[in-house]
């Protein structure tokens, strides 16, 4: 099981180094390096930048980067020389994998594309000494086109199951963004988490995703973090709380300590 302790150790080390610098001994601080691999669900509203900004506001030295192309599946990334080069370009601490939104809903694409792609990417990531984190996406506002799946609630359950299955197989951490999304909508059905296409996230939806990733990767609740990405303080706290409660309530299910 993944311990996800690197950021905590890095933060403790930074405190020690800061104390040393006060006595005349200086040293460079190591960033926790996080690479995001995905598509428009990653680059829309720049989720990696939101995550990085929240982390830095919370006192963590974090560098986030991404390789994300519109509509790409993880299988396309697994077969891409560009993605492989990016994985090998730095000593990443964590690499976040986000599958194309429709793929988990279809049994054939799950088994023949998503799972083999994640296995291959995970092998490459592990060989580089980094840890894999799965970015569980959310269901479409109007549900899935997959036969037998149906509306939003049903699709959300299928997507969750898909990520949990491969996450448990590989014993890698899962960022349960889709579950936090469902929880937020259940708590307040009037929320606007999708843009008009019923697929991509509003700024609020992306902020919720960043809050979940913060808790999973850094091992700390995002609650009371002062970075709001421009949304109101009250709503920021609401999304932070939903993220924290979702992650904490099912930590073992998401392969977290």
LUMFI-783649 format. One record per residue: residue number from 1; chain; x, y, z of N, C-alpha, C in turn. Coordinates in steps of 0.2 Angstrom, whole numbers, plus 2048, in hexadecimal, padded with zeros to 3 digits. Example, Ala and Ser with C-alpha at 12.3 -4.5 7.8 and 13.67 -1.06 7.14 Angstrom:
REM LUMFI-783649
(atom 1,"A",(842,7E4,827),(83E,7EA,827),(842,7F0,827))
(atom 2,"A",(840,7F5,823),(844,7FB,824),(840,800,827))
//
This chain:
REM LUMFI-783649
(atom 1,"A",(804,7FA,800),(800,800,800),(804,806,800))
(atom 2,"A",(802,80B,7FC),(806,811,7FC),(806,815,802))
(atom 3,"A",(80B,818,804),(80B,81C,80A),(80A,824,809))
(atom 4,"A",(80C,826,803),(80B,82D,801),(80E,831,806))
(atom 5,"A",(814,830,809),(817,834,80E),(81C,839,80B))
(atom 6,"A",(81E,839,805),(823,83D,803),(822,845,804))
(atom 7,"A",(81C,847,803),(81B,84E,804),(81C,850,80B))
(atom 8,"A",(81A,84C,810),(81A,84D,817),(821,84D,819))
(atom 9,"A",(825,849,816),(82C,849,818),(830,84F,815))
(atom 10,"A",(82E,851,80F),(831,856,80C),(82F,85D,810))
(atom 11,"A",(829,85D,812),(827,863,816),(82B,863,81D))
(atom 12,"A",(82C,85D,820),(830,85D,826),(837,85F,825))
(atom 13,"A",(83A,85D,81F),(841,85E,81D),(841,866,81C))
(atom 14,"A",(83C,869,819),(83D,870,817),(83D,874,81E))
(atom 15,"A",(839,872,823),(839,875,829),(840,875,82C))
(atom 16,"A",(843,86F,82C),(84A,86E,82F),(84F,872,82B))
(atom 17,"A",(84E,873,824),(853,876,820),(852,87E,822))
(atom 18,"A",(84C,880,823),(84B,887,824),(84E,889,82B))
(atom 19,"A",(84E,884,82F),(851,886,836),(858,886,835))
(atom 20,"A",(85B,882,831),(862,882,82F),(864,888,82C))
(atom 21,"A",(860,88B,828),(862,891,824),(862,897,829))
(atom 22,"A",(85E,897,82E),(85E,89C,833),(865,89D,837))
(atom 23,"A",(869,897,837),(86F,897,83A),(875,897,835))
(atom 24,"A",(873,899,82F),(878,89A,82A),(87A,894,825))
(atom 25,"A",(876,88F,826),(877,889,822),(871,889,81D))
(atom 26,"A",(873,88A,816),(86D,88A,811),(86D,884,80D))
(atom 27,"A",(867,882,80B),(866,87C,806),(860,87D,802))
(atom 28,"A",(861,87A,7FC),(85B,87B,7F7),(855,876,7FA))
(atom 29,"A",(84F,879,7F9),(849,875,7FB),(847,871,7F5))
(atom 30,"A",(845,86B,7F6),(843,866,7F1),(83B,867,7F0))
(atom 31,"A",(839,868,7EA),(832,868,7E8),(82F,861,7E8))
(atom 32,"A",(829,860,7EA),(826,85A,7E9),(823,85B,7E2))
(atom 33,"A",(825,856,7DD),(824,857,7D6),(81E,852,7D4))
(atom 34,"A",(819,855,7D1),(813,851,7CF),(811,852,7C8))
(atom 35,"A",(811,84D,7C4),(80F,84D,7BD),(808,84B,7BC))
(atom 36,"A",(804,84E,7B9),(7FD,84C,7B7),(7FD,84A,7B0))
(atom 37,"A",(7FA,844,7AE),(7FA,841,7A8),(7F2,840,7A7))
(atom 38,"A",(7EF,843,7A1),(7E8,843,7A0),(7E6,846,79A))
(atom 39,"A",(7E0,84A,79A),(7DD,84D,795),(7DA,854,797))
(atom 40,"A",(7D5,856,794),(7D2,85C,796),(7CF,85C,79D))
(atom 41,"A",(7CD,857,7A0),(7CB,857,7A7),(7D1,859,7AB))
(atom 42,"A",(7D7,858,7A9),(7DD,85B,7AD),(7DF,862,7AB))
(atom 43,"A",(7DF,864,7A4),(7E1,86A,7A3),(7DC,870,7A3))
(atom 44,"A",(7D5,86D,7A3),(7D0,872,7A3),(7D0,875,7AA))
(atom 45,"A",(7D0,87C,7AB),(7D1,880,7B1),(7D8,87E,7B4))
(atom 46,"A",(7DC,87B,7B1),(7E3,879,7B3),(7E3,877,7BA))
(atom 47,"A",(7E0,870,7BB),(7E0,86D,7C1),(7E7,86C,7C4))
(atom 48,"A",(7EC,86B,7C1),(7F3,86A,7C4),(7F5,871,7C7))
(atom 49,"A",(7F4,877,7C4),(7F6,87D,7C7),(7F1,87E,7CD))
(atom 50,"A",(7EB,87D,7CD),(7E7,87D,7D3),(7EA,879,7D9))
(atom 51,"A",(7EC,873,7D7),(7EF,86F,7DC),(7F5,872,7DF))
(atom 52,"A",(7F9,874,7DA),(800,877,7DC),(7FF,87D,7E1))
(atom 53,"A",(7FA,882,7DF),(7F9,888,7E2),(7F6,886,7E9))
(atom 54,"A",(7F2,881,7EA),(7EF,880,7F0),(7F5,87D,7F5))
(atom 55,"A",(7F9,878,7F2),(7FE,875,7F5),(803,87B,7F8))
(atom 56,"A",(805,87F,7F4),(80A,885,7F6),(807,889,7FB))
(atom 57,"A",(800,88A,7FB),(7FD,88E,800),(7FD,88B,806))
(atom 58,"A",(7FC,884,806),(7FC,880,80C),(803,87E,80F))
(atom 59,"A",(808,881,80C),(80F,881,80F),(813,87B,80B))
(atom 60,"A",(811,878,806),(815,873,803),(818,876,7FD))
(atom 61,"A",(81F,874,7FC),(822,876,7F6),(821,871,7F0))
(atom 62,"A",(81D,872,7EC),(81A,86E,7E7),(81B,871,7E0))
(atom 63,"A",(81D,86C,7DB),(81D,86E,7D4),(819,869,7D0))
(atom 64,"A",(814,86C,7CD),(80F,868,7C9),(810,869,7C1))
(atom 65,"A",(810,864,7BD),(810,865,7B6),(80B,860,7B3))
(atom 66,"A",(80A,860,7AD),(805,85C,7AA),(807,85A,7A2))
(atom 67,"A",(805,855,7A0),(804,853,799),(7FD,851,798))
(atom 68,"A",(7F9,855,794),(7F2,854,793),(7F0,856,78D))
(atom 69,"A",(7ED,852,789),(7EA,854,782),(7E3,852,782))
(atom 70,"A",(7DF,857,77F),(7D8,856,77F),(7D5,84F,77C))
(atom 71,"A",(7D1,84C,780),(7CE,845,77E),(7D3,83F,77E))
(atom 72,"A",(7D9,840,780),(7DD,83B,781),(7DB,836,786))
(atom 73,"A",(7DC,82F,784),(7DC,82A,789),(7E2,828,78C))
(atom 74,"A",(7E2,825,792),(7E9,822,795),(7EC,81E,790))
(atom 75,"A",(7E9,81A,78C),(7EC,815,787),(7F0,81A,782))
(atom 76,"A",(7ED,81F,780),(7F1,824,77B),(7F7,826,77F))
(atom 77,"A",(7F7,828,785),(7FD,82A,789),(802,824,78A))
(atom 78,"A",(7FF,81E,78B),(804,819,78C),(808,817,786))
(atom 79,"A",(805,819,780),(808,817,779),(80C,81D,777))
(atom 80,"A",(80C,823,77A),(80F,829,778),(816,82A,77A))
(atom 81,"A",(81A,82B,775),(821,82D,777),(822,833,77B))
(atom 82,"A",(81D,838,779),(81E,83E,77D),(81C,83D,784))
(atom 83,"A",(817,839,786),(815,838,78D),(81B,834,790))
(atom 84,"A",(81E,82F,78D),(823,82C,790),(829,830,792))
(atom 85,"A",(82B,835,78D),(830,839,78E),(82F,83E,794))
(atom 86,"A",(829,840,794),(827,845,79A),(828,841,7A1))
(atom 87,"A",(825,83B,7A1),(826,837,7A7),(82E,836,7A9))
(atom 88,"A",(832,836,7A4),(839,835,7A5),(83D,83B,7A6))
(atom 89,"A",(83A,841,7A5),(83D,847,7A5),(83F,84A,7AB))
(atom 90,"A",(83C,848,7B1),(83E,84A,7B7),(83D,844,7BC))
(atom 91,"A",(83F,846,7C2),(83E,841,7C8),(838,843,7CC))
(atom 92,"A",(832,841,7C9),(82C,842,7CB),(82B,83E,7D2))
(atom 93,"A",(827,841,7D7),(825,83E,7DD),(81F,83A,7DC))
(atom 94,"A",(81A,83D,7D8),(813,83A,7D7),(812,83C,7D0))
(atom 95,"A",(80E,837,7CC),(80C,838,7C6),(804,836,7C6))
(atom 96,"A",(800,83A,7C4),(7F9,83A,7C4),(7F6,838,7BE))
(atom 97,"A",(7F2,832,7BD),(7EF,830,7B7),(7E8,831,7B7))
(atom 98,"A",(7E6,835,7B2),(7DE,836,7B1),(7DC,834,7AA))
(atom 99,"A",(7D7,82F,7AB),(7D5,82C,7A5),(7CF,830,7A1))
(atom 100,"A",(7CF,82F,79B),(7C9,832,797),(7C3,831,79A))
(atom 101,"A",(7BE,836,79A),(7B8,835,79E),(7B3,82F,79C))
(atom 102,"A",(7B3,82D,796),(7AE,828,794),(7B1,821,795))
(atom 103,"A",(7B8,820,795),(7BB,81A,795),(7B9,815,79B))
(atom 104,"A",(7B8,818,7A1),(7B7,813,7A6),(7B0,810,7A6))
(atom 105,"A",(7AB,814,7A2),(7A4,812,7A2),(7A3,80C,79E))
(atom 106,"A",(7A7,80A,799),(7A6,805,794),(7AB,7FF,796))
(atom 107,"A",(7A8,7F9,797),(7AB,7F3,79A),(7B1,7F1,795))
(atom 108,"A",(7B0,7F2,78E),(7B5,7F0,78A),(7BB,7F5,78A))
(atom 109,"A",(7BA,7FB,78A),(7BF,800,78B),(7C3,800,791))
(atom 110,"A",(7BF,7FE,797),(7C3,7FD,79D),(7C8,7F8,79D))
(atom 111,"A",(7C5,7F2,79B),(7CA,7EC,79B),(7CF,7EC,795))
(atom 112,"A",(7CE,7EF,790),(7D2,7EE,78A),(7D7,7F5,789))
(atom 113,"A",(7D5,7FA,78C),(7D8,800,78B),(7DB,803,792))
(atom 114,"A",(7D6,805,796),(7D8,808,79D),(7DC,804,7A1))
(atom 115,"A",(7DB,7FE,7A3),(7DF,7FA,7A7),(7E5,7F9,7A5))
(atom 116,"A",(7E6,7F6,79E),(7ED,7F5,79C),(7F1,7FC,79B))
(atom 117,"A",(7EE,801,79A),(7F2,808,799),(7F4,80A,7A0))
(atom 118,"A",(7F0,809,7A5),(7F2,80B,7AC),(7F8,806,7AF))
(atom 119,"A",(7F7,800,7AD),(7FC,7FB,7AF),(803,7FD,7AC))
(atom 120,"A",(803,7FF,7A5),(809,800,7A2),(80C,807,7A5))
(atom 121,"A",(808,80C,7A6),(80A,812,7A8),(80D,812,7AF))
(atom 122,"A",(809,80E,7B3),(80B,80D,7BA),(812,809,7BA))
(atom 123,"A",(813,804,7B6),(81A,801,7B6),(820,806,7B4))
(atom 124,"A",(81E,80B,7AF),(823,810,7AD),(824,815,7B3))
(atom 125,"A",(81F,817,7B6),(81F,81B,7BC),(823,818,7C2))
(atom 126,"A",(822,812,7C3),(825,80F,7C9),(82D,80E,7C7))
(atom 127,"A",(82E,80C,7C1),(835,80C,7BF),(839,812,7C0))
(atom 128,"A",(835,818,7C0),(838,81E,7C1),(839,820,7C8))
(atom 129,"A",(836,81C,7CD),(836,81E,7D4),(831,822,7D6))
(atom 130,"A",(82C,823,7D2),(826,828,7D4),(820,823,7D6))
(atom 131,"A",(81B,827,7D9),(815,823,7DB),(80F,825,7D6))
(atom 132,"A",(80B,820,7D5),(805,821,7D1),(7FF,823,7D5))
(atom 133,"A",(7FC,828,7D2),(7F5,82A,7D5),(7F0,82A,7D0))
(atom 134,"A",(7EA,827,7D1),(7E5,827,7CC),(7E0,82C,7CD))
(atom 135,"A",(7DF,831,7C8),(7DA,836,7C9),(7D3,834,7C6))
(atom 136,"A",(7CF,832,7CB),(7C8,82F,7C9),(7C4,835,7C7))
(atom 137,"A",(7C2,835,7C1),(7BD,83A,7BE),(7B6,839,7C1))
(atom 138,"A",(7B2,83E,7BE),(7AB,83E,7C0),(7A7,83C,7BB))
(atom 139,"A",(7A0,83A,7BC),(79C,839,7B7),(799,83E,7B3))
(atom 140,"A",(796,83D,7AD),(793,843,7A9),(78D,845,7AD))
(atom 141,"A",(78B,84B,7AC),(785,84E,7AF),(77F,84A,7AD))
(atom 142,"A",(77F,848,7A7),(779,844,7A4),(77A,83D,7A4))
(atom 143,"A",(77F,83A,7A7),(780,833,7A6),(785,831,7A1))
(atom 144,"A",(785,82A,7A0),(78A,827,79B),(786,824,795))
(atom 145,"A",(789,824,78F),(786,820,78A),(787,819,78A))
(atom 146,"A",(78B,817,78F),(78C,80F,78F),(786,80B,791))
(atom 147,"A",(785,806,78D),(77F,802,78E),(77F,7FF,795))
(atom 148,"A",(779,800,799),(778,7FE,79F),(77B,802,7A5))
(atom 149,"A",(77E,808,7A3),(780,80C,7A8),(77B,812,7AA))
(atom 150,"A",(779,815,7A6),(773,81A,7A7),(776,821,7A9))
(atom 151,"A",(772,824,7AE),(773,82B,7B0),(779,82C,7B4))
(atom 152,"A",(77A,832,7B7),(780,835,7BB),(782,830,7C0))
(atom 153,"A",(77D,82F,7C5),(77E,82B,7CB),(781,824,7C9))
(atom 154,"A",(77E,821,7C4),(780,81A,7C2),(787,81A,7BF))
(atom 155,"A",(788,81F,7BA),(78F,820,7B7),(794,821,7BD))
(atom 156,"A",(793,825,7C2),(797,827,7C7),(79A,820,7CA))
(atom 157,"A",(795,81C,7CC),(796,816,7CF),(79B,811,7CB))
(atom 158,"A",(79A,811,7C4),(79E,80D,7C0),(7A5,810,7BF))
(atom 159,"A",(7A5,816,7BF),(7AC,81A,7BE),(7B0,818,7C5))
(atom 160,"A",(7AD,819,7CA),(7B0,818,7D1),(7B2,810,7D1))
(atom 161,"A",(7AE,80C,7CF),(7B0,805,7CF),(7B6,803,7CB))
(atom 162,"A",(7B6,807,7C5),(7BC,805,7C0),(7C2,808,7C3))
(atom 163,"A",(7C2,80D,7C6),(7C9,810,7C9),(7CB,80C,7CF))
(atom 164,"A",(7C6,80A,7D3),(7C7,806,7D9),(7CA,7FF,7D7))
(atom 165,"A",(7C8,7FC,7D2),(7CA,7F5,7D0),(7D1,7F6,7CE))
(atom 166,"A",(7D3,7FA,7CA),(7DA,7FA,7C7),(7DF,7FD,7CD))
(atom 167,"A",(7DC,802,7D1),(7E0,804,7D6),(7E2,7FF,7DB))
(atom 168,"A",(7DD,7FB,7DD),(7DE,7F5,7E2),(7E3,7F0,7DF))
(atom 169,"A",(7E2,7EF,7D8),(7E7,7EA,7D5),(7EE,7EC,7D5))
(atom 170,"A",(7EF,7F2,7D4),(7F6,7F5,7D4),(7F8,7F8,7DB))
(atom 171,"A",(7F4,7F8,7E0),(7F5,7FB,7E6),(7F8,802,7E6))
(atom 172,"A",(7F4,806,7E2),(7F6,80D,7E1),(7F0,812,7E4))
(atom 173,"A",(7F2,818,7E5),(7EE,81D,7E8),(7E9,81F,7E3))
(atom 174,"A",(7E2,820,7E6),(7DD,823,7E1),(7DB,829,7E4))
(atom 175,"A",(7DB,82E,7E0),(7D8,835,7E2),(7D0,835,7E0))
(atom 176,"A",(7CC,834,7E5),(7C5,832,7E3),(7C1,839,7E1))
(atom 177,"A",(7C3,83C,7DC),(7C0,842,7DA),(7B8,841,7D9))
(atom 178,"A",(7B7,83C,7D5),(7B0,83A,7D3),(7AB,839,7D9))
(atom 179,"A",(7AE,836,7DE),(7AA,835,7E4),(7A9,83B,7E8))
(atom 180,"A",(7AE,840,7E8),(7AD,846,7EB),(7A8,84A,7E7))
(atom 181,"A",(7A8,84A,7E1),(7A3,84D,7DC),(79C,84B,7DE))
(atom 182,"A",(79B,844,7DE),(795,842,7E0),(792,844,7E7))
(atom 183,"A",(797,844,7EB),(795,846,7F2),(793,84D,7F2))
(atom 184,"A",(796,851,7EF),(795,858,7EF),(78E,85A,7EC))
(atom 185,"A",(78D,856,7E6),(786,857,7E3),(780,854,7E7))
(atom 186,"A",(782,84F,7EB),(77C,84C,7EF),(77B,851,7F5))
(atom 187,"A",(780,854,7F7),(77F,859,7FC),(77C,85F,7FA))
(atom 188,"A",(77D,861,7F4),(77A,868,7F1),(779,867,7EA))
(atom 189,"A",(773,864,7E8),(772,863,7E1),(772,869,7DC))
(atom 190,"A",(771,86F,7DF),(771,875,7DB),(778,877,7D9))
(atom 191,"A",(77D,873,7DB),(784,875,7D9),(785,875,7D2))
(atom 192,"A",(789,879,7CF),(78B,879,7C8),(793,877,7C8))
(atom 193,"A",(793,870,7C7),(79A,86D,7C6),(79C,86C,7BF))
(atom 194,"A",(797,86B,7BB),(799,86A,7B3),(798,871,7B0))
(atom 195,"A",(79B,872,7AA),(79A,877,7A6),(794,875,7A1))
(atom 196,"A",(792,879,79C),(78C,877,798),(78D,871,795))
(atom 197,"A",(793,86E,793),(793,868,790),(791,862,794))
(atom 198,"A",(790,863,79A),(78F,85D,79F),(794,858,7A0))
(atom 199,"A",(79A,85A,79E),(7A0,856,79E),(7A6,859,7A2))
(atom 200,"A",(7A8,85F,7A0),(7AE,862,7A3),(7AC,866,7A9))
(atom 201,"A",(7B1,867,7AE),(7AF,86A,7B4),(7AF,872,7B4))
(atom 202,"A",(7AB,875,7B8),(7AB,87C,7B9),(7B1,87D,7BD))
(atom 203,"A",(7B3,883,7BF),(7B9,885,7C3),(7B7,882,7CA))
(atom 204,"A",(7B1,881,7CC),(7B0,87E,7D3),(7B1,877,7D3))
(atom 205,"A",(7AF,874,7CD),(7B0,86C,7CC),(7B8,86B,7CC))
(atom 206,"A",(7BC,86F,7C9),(7C3,86E,7C9),(7C6,86F,7CF))
(atom 207,"A",(7C3,874,7D3),(7C6,876,7DA),(7C5,870,7DE))
(atom 208,"A",(7BF,86D,7DE),(7BE,867,7E2),(7C3,861,7E0))
(atom 209,"A",(7C4,860,7DA),(7C9,85B,7D8),(7D0,85D,7DB))
(atom 210,"A",(7D2,863,7DA),(7D9,865,7DD),(7D9,864,7E5))
(atom 211,"A",(7D3,865,7E8),(7D3,864,7EF),(7D4,85C,7F1))
(atom 212,"A",(7D0,858,7ED),(7D1,851,7EE),(7D9,84F,7ED))
(atom 213,"A",(7DB,851,7E8),(7E2,850,7E6),(7E7,852,7EB))
(atom 214,"A",(7E6,858,7EE),(7EA,85B,7F4),(7EA,856,7FA))
(atom 215,"A",(7E4,853,7FB),(7E3,84F,801),(7E7,848,800))
(atom 216,"A",(7E6,846,7FA),(7E9,83F,7F8),(7F0,83F,7F8))
(atom 217,"A",(7F3,844,7F4),(7FA,844,7F3),(7FE,847,7F9))
(atom 218,"A",(7FB,84C,7FC),(7FF,84F,802),(7FD,84C,809))
(atom 219,"A",(7F8,848,809),(7F6,845,80F),(7F3,849,814))
(atom 220,"A",(7F1,84F,812),(7EE,854,817),(7E8,857,815))
(atom 221,"A",(7E3,858,819),(7DD,85B,817),(7DE,862,814))
(atom 222,"A",(7DA,864,80F),(7DA,86A,80C),(7D6,86F,80F))
(atom 223,"A",(7D3,86D,814),(7CE,872,818),(7D2,878,81B))
(atom 224,"A",(7CF,87E,81A),(7D1,884,81C),(7D7,887,818))
(atom 225,"A",(7D9,883,813),(7DE,886,80E),(7DC,88D,80B))
(atom 226,"A",(7E0,892,80B),(7DD,898,809),(7DD,899,801))
(atom 227,"A",(7E0,895,7FE),(7E0,895,7F6),(7D9,893,7F4))
(atom 228,"A",(7D5,897,7F1),(7CE,896,7EE),(7CD,896,7E7))
(atom 229,"A",(7D2,897,7E3),(7D2,897,7DC),(7CC,89C,7D9))
(atom 230,"A",(7CB,8A1,7DD),(7C6,8A6,7DB),(7BF,8A5,7DD))
(atom 231,"A",(7BD,89F,7E0),(7B7,89E,7E2),(7B6,8A1,7E9))
(atom 232,"A",(7B0,8A1,7EC),(7AF,8A4,7F2),(7B2,8A0,7F8))
(atom 233,"A",(7B3,8A3,7FD),(7B6,8A0,803),(7B2,89A,806))
(atom 234,"A",(7AB,89C,806),(7A6,897,808),(7A6,891,804))
(atom 235,"A",(7A6,892,7FD),(7A6,88C,7F9),(7AC,888,7F9))
(atom 236,"A",(7B2,88C,7F9),(7B8,888,7F9),(7B9,884,7FF))
(atom 237,"A",(7B6,886,805),(7B6,882,80B),(7B2,87C,80A))
(atom 238,"A",(7AC,87D,807),(7A7,878,806),(7AB,872,802))
(atom 239,"A",(7AE,874,7FC),(7B1,86F,7F8),(7B7,86C,7FC))
(atom 240,"A",(7BB,870,7FF),(7C0,86D,803),(7BE,868,808))
(atom 241,"A",(7B8,869,80B),(7B6,865,810),(7B3,85E,80D))
(atom 242,"A",(7B0,85F,807),(7AD,859,804),(7B3,855,802))
(atom 243,"A",(7B8,858,7FF),(7BE,854,7FD),(7C1,850,803))
(atom 244,"A",(7C2,854,809),(7C5,851,80F),(7C1,84B,811))
(atom 245,"A",(7BB,84C,812),(7B6,847,814),(7B6,841,810))
(atom 246,"A",(7B6,842,809),(7B6,83C,805),(7BC,838,805))
(atom 247,"A",(7C2,83B,805),(7C8,838,806),(7C9,834,80C))
(atom 248,"A",(7C7,838,812),(7C8,835,818),(7C4,82F,81A))
(atom 249,"A",(7BD,830,817),(7B8,82B,819),(7BA,824,816))
(atom 250,"A",(7BD,824,810),(7BF,81D,80D),(7C6,81D,80B))
(atom 251,"A",(7CA,81E,810),(7D2,81E,80E),(7D4,818,80C))
(atom 252,"A",(7D2,812,80F),(7D4,80C,80D),(7D2,80A,806))
(atom 253,"A",(7CC,80C,804),(7C9,80B,7FD),(7CD,80E,7F8))
(atom 254,"A",(7D0,814,7FA),(7D4,818,7F5),(7DC,816,7F6))
(atom 255,"A",(7DD,811,7F9),(7E4,80F,7FA),(7E9,814,7FE))
(atom 256,"A",(7E6,817,803),(7E9,81D,806),(7EB,81A,80D))
(atom 257,"A",(7F0,81D,811),(7F2,81B,817),(7EC,81D,81C))
//
